[in-house]
Amino acid sequence: MPADLDGVPLRRLQGAPPPPPRHATAMLAAALPVAAAPGVTGALLTCNETNTASRRVIEANGGRLVAADGGKLRYLVPTTA
């Protein structure tokens, strides 16, 4: 199967959309150790309840939902593995 420039198999003629990029997940994963350097053990991240992309990124990086109010979700993400 041919691949496009990103190395993802072409799906144009197969009726399926291409998979979404995972840049945000990788960026958050790279930022967490930087936050851990001065001794921070967890990062509190917020997003809108309707923002499923942000929710997935936070949860993919180990985020645990700690509060939900007023349409906002608050996650605690560990900065170390």
C-alpha positions as CSV (number, residue, x, y, z in Angstrom):
1,M,0.0,0.0,0.0
2,P,1.5,3.4,-0.9
3,A,2.2,5.9,1.9
4,D,1.8,9.7,1.9
5,L,4.4,12.2,3.1
6,D,3.6,11.5,6.8
7,G,4.1,7.7,6.4
8,V,0.4,7.0,6.9
9,P,-1.2,4.7,4.3
10,L,-3.2,6.5,1.7
11,R,-6.9,6.1,2.4
12,R,-8.3,8.5,-0.1
13,L,-10.0,5.9,-2.3
14,Q,-11.0,3.6,0.6
15,G,-13.8,5.8,2.0
16,A,-12.1,6.3,5.4
17,P,-10.7,9.6,6.6
18,P,-7.0,9.8,7.5
19,P,-6.1,9.2,11.1
20,P,-5.8,12.5,13.1
21,P,-2.3,13.8,13.9
22,R,-1.0,13.2,17.4
23,H,1.1,16.4,17.7
24,A,-0.7,17.8,20.8
25,T,-0.3,14.5,22.7
26,A,3.5,14.5,22.0
27,M,3.8,18.1,22.9
28,L,2.2,17.6,26.3
29,A,4.3,14.5,26.9
30,A,7.4,16.5,26.2
31,A,6.4,19.4,28.5
32,L,5.6,17.3,31.5
33,P,9.2,16.4,32.4
34,V,10.2,20.1,32.0
35,A,7.6,20.9,34.7
36,A,8.9,18.1,36.9
37,A,12.5,19.5,36.9
38,P,11.8,22.1,39.6
39,G,10.0,19.5,41.7
40,V,6.4,19.9,40.4
41,T,4.7,16.5,40.8
42,G,1.5,17.2,39.0
43,A,0.1,19.7,36.5
44,L,-3.5,20.9,36.8
45,L,-4.9,21.3,33.3
46,T,-8.3,22.6,32.3
47,C,-10.5,22.3,29.2
48,N,-14.0,22.9,28.2
49,E,-16.4,20.0,28.7
50,T,-17.2,20.0,25.0
51,N,-13.5,19.9,23.8
52,T,-13.1,16.2,23.2
53,A,-9.7,16.7,21.5
54,S,-8.2,18.3,24.5
55,R,-9.8,15.7,26.8
56,R,-8.2,12.9,24.8
57,V,-4.8,14.6,24.8
58,I,-4.9,15.1,28.6
59,E,-6.2,11.6,29.3
60,A,-3.6,10.0,26.9
61,N,-0.9,11.6,29.1
62,G,-2.3,10.1,32.3
63,G,-4.7,12.9,33.2
64,R,-7.2,12.1,36.0
65,L,-10.4,14.1,36.2
66,V,-10.5,15.8,39.6
67,A,-13.3,18.3,39.1
68,A,-16.1,19.3,36.7
69,D,-18.1,22.5,37.1
70,G,-19.5,25.2,34.9
71,G,-18.7,23.4,31.7
72,K,-15.0,23.2,32.7
73,L,-13.1,20.0,33.4
74,R,-10.0,20.0,35.6
75,Y,-7.4,17.2,35.3
76,L,-4.4,16.4,37.4
77,V,-1.6,15.0,35.2
78,P,1.5,13.5,36.8
79,T,4.7,15.1,35.6
80,T,6.8,11.9,36.2
81,A,6.2,8.4,35.1
